[in-house]
Amino acid sequence: MIFRRLSKHSYVLFTALMSSLLATTAQADYELNMTEGVTPISQQIYDLHMIVLWICVIIGIGVFGAMAYSIIYHRKSKGAKAATFHESTTIEIIWTLVPLAVLIAIAVPATATLLDLEDTSEADVNIQVTGIQWKWRYKYLDEDVEFISSLSEESRNAIPDPTGVDNYLLDVDKPIVVPVNKKIRFLFTADDVIHAWWVPELAVKQDAVPGFINDSWATIEEPGIYRGQCAELCGKDHGFMPIVVNAVSEPEYQEWLVAMRAEAAAVAAAADQEFSMDELVAKGESVYAANCSACHGPTGAGVPPVFPAITGSSVATGDIGAHIDIIMNGKTGTAMQAFKTQISDVDIAAVVTFQRNSLGNTVGDLVQPSTIKSLR
């Protein structure tokens, strides 16, 4: 009786579980195949994948079909007897030539695709991509444009509860903008640890290794926004360094370049302005959230002993020169990066002022951007 009740209870649980799974799968958008992509090389890779897939399907049907036929029609219960022949020259020739033909059928298109994949010559746009814990720096080598791309503030603020947030952890504050129908060469490196720049729809996935330059290329044929992520485990915020590529027409691309140069000029000019305490603290709060909170925490509590606290620290409440120096030049042997190549004079002045007058600290002094400019 007990076993019968248990069996009935188990059946009910199993039925409920399968019903929920079926309901989930009915609503999910499964994509079991590779991404076709929007570049010629991505289409070549997809076509090569499909060739190999169908070859494997044909081989599978042949092998398992022969096995099934043999099991059914040559079983002992039907009186079948094992053949006595061996060392058949015909069979040996067949099982040598068939795999050879399969290898050639795969090798020819695979070699052509690999050669095209490695051909980064005659690029129209050259972009250096540098991985940093945990963001990307992009430098347009022929256009005098350079910027840092970080996780968007909306995604950062939604980490405790991402409900209703579009493109959660897949959006950035500054996307890459590139022209369509132009060959774009990407050169990859890193400042600290190994990262990997991966955008599936562009068929670009390349390691960014400190001290080395790897490259790849893409020609995007369709305007649009294409998203990717770091694909190499690079530390605690590995999952928070997305990639966004915005492919636009040539006129829109030229307009964007002009706007970026104007923005860089405005940032440089701002280093000579005087700011109030309130302005610097307000600016510093956003700079801290984007660059410091990942290690030191949103409240400045840190994660001792690896990531020290800002609240009450000897750096944030002590000598202001030492405070500026560690933010600009980092600290050897620790995870503290040198931010002088990542953020502007205004941002450094603002975040120093913020750390000394917020997060539980009330030192009362401030730093003007001109001071940071003179220290570079």
Secondary structure, DSSP 8 states (H G I E B T S, - for coil): -HHHHHHHHHHHHHHHHHHHHHHHHHHS----S----SSHHHHHHHHHHHHHHHHHHHHHHHHHHHHHHHHHHS-GGGT---------HHHHHHHHHHHHHHHHHHHHHHHHHHHHHH---S-SEEEEEEEETTEEEEEETTTTEEEEE-B-HHHHHTSS--TT-TTTTS-BSS-EEEETTSEEEEEEEESSS-EEEEEGGGTEEEEE-BT--EEEEEE--S-EEEEEEE-S--STTGGG-EEEEEEE-HHHHHHHHHHHHHHHHHHHHHTTS---HHHHHHHHHHHHHHHTHHHH-TTS--BTTTB--STT-HHHHS-HHHHHHHHHH--TTSS---GGGTS-HHHHHHHHHHHHHSTT--------HHHHHHH-
